[in-house]
């Protein structure tokens, strides 16, 4: 198991209100027509401390912003608000303000291990050239000194005897060997922090444990600090001291690994843990999995981003117009294949696209009585559906349809609860 | 060789009976035998998991069953489906069965769907190709029903593939395969490109399929957890051969073959408390090692393992079938007791370098 650092260890990298927003420009035509450009909030207000000597896991699905967060720590993603501070040997420096020379200096201290070792190595460079390249770029070594340091590093990552691997090209190596070379290249300058983005997910099962073991050994030998970015909770549980769970650009739960796995709090964390297919035949994947998929980061749901999928959402979680579509569509997949019913109900509801603009009030259909009857039928099918807690009022609209008004959304912030920080209205020191 | 490996009586409920299937690829280095003498049977309505490391031949086996191999590949053996040998019939005859009776679910749903065609048109094309003269009304009814079973609402029937999320596209592809009600389906890593939660949704759908369709499935994956979750039986493949096959529960709780045991041990799960791995790398299939192909990496290897090939058979009552000398000896079978003292000596293994790995 990884050695536990003192909880009081000082932070080596710190993010405060970090935001990385990407503008979607759209095509030339949409710009000519003056269509609104959209903003993807890849990272949306993240406060994290990476403590010296620890392994911090950043866990989330694709689209959660975990890779962008990792890249931002190296200055590889543009910070649009907030800051990242690196506490190096010569004092604190703000990564988000760095340019050119300062950034290059930072990279001797903070390095990255990429996911796909096949893509991270230049196919025209031998392993020796690839691993020595950073030293050359930074002018840290040349000639015999360069060769000596490269060979030393190759030995450290287990690519020994060195003569066997030094002159090889990436195509001559297996996946695990390539990943060792990528790790060698990352540690050759003697960095303090490694950001490892899914370092084992492209590898075979039989090699994953070997590469993780190598990373643990290197950590002890070289005194490294890791950010381990992954979608795989099982490896995070073994590998990390602390874990941050990300969802749609936000950290929804962060704390010591043991605490999070023994007592997960956020419904998303619980769902992730319940969904891992396990080799133990006695343990089955949970039946009450969240429906749907991670939403569009350009138009995140109101309130808590997880509420449309959350099995235990409450009235204040941010119910809105867009939640009507999955509600109706689920109902129609349950209707026993009777196309006539579906067509009739669809006519009552009208155009589903009108629900796609986020809003806390929405008018459904043109005939209040028919719409109410339909909504009552849907509600009767599944009375426990959390959606209904969010409906504050359902009344006749002057236009003829039914006007639904939802409760005021609450956007939960990270709050302390039982040893971890969690962003959910159900937890925290000031329950609503 | 296949005759010696069939201690089992042919199952009356077998949908597909595979005997001594071999698949070669021609390469510059010579013939690579990706599948080497595989015997398998798919029972009616079951999901059989096929698991192994990359390069073990599991995808080739899956494609070989359907005849979807690339040019330059050759296959031999027998594939009895519905009383007829698929390998003995004319290509035209075999072609007629593909899609209609033998289906395939691919890994990347987006590349398998035509971006210019609506979902409805995909279904129409599929149904009209395989069931000539089907009425428009029936096309729609059958399509909507298949979509509904996969949890896709009828509102999406006229949508284009790009309007769907990743998980929905995979469900769409499964619906497109199952709408023809094939008797047998190969699913090649159907959830590998998906996120954990979506993967779990798909696994559950596959698991529940048996109650809706009378379809047998070969589920190819490298993820042992998925097998444990979705499959009735599992076959473990190593270097072109099936090394162990049996009830999933049995194989996971009492693995007989050393490779199965080591593979399970090296899998990182939530209950992992220490890291284990298998030394070395799978062999080059153009020049596989003699005897048991796993012997150079096997911690239990004996002298006999490098000399004679073990036979795939049941080594303990109620247990799975395994091709492993170590299992024969430790279970005290006739074949195990027949080995000489010299043959059961632990094998002196060549040093495997740390970096000699997959």
Interface residues (C-beta under 8 A of the other chain):
Chain A: X1 X61 X62 X158 X159 X160 X161 X164 X165 X174 X175 X176 X177 X180 X203 X204 X205 X206 X207 X208 X209 X210 X212 X213 X216 X231 X232 X233 X234 X235 X237 X238 X261 X271 X272 X273 X274 X275 X276 X277 X278 X279 X280 X281 X284 X285 X286 X287 X289 X290 X291 X292 X293 X294 X328 X329 X330 X332 X333 X337 X339 X342 X346 X352
Chain B: X53 X54 X140 X141 X144 X145 X147 X148 X151 X152 X153 X154 X155 X156 X165 X166 X167 X168 X195 X196 X197 X198 X199 X200 X201 X203 X204 X222 X223 X224 X225 X226 X228 X229 X230 X248 X249 X252 X253 X262 X263 X264 X266 X267 X268 X269 X270 X271 X272 X273 X275 X276 X277 X278 X281 X353 X354 X355 X357 X358
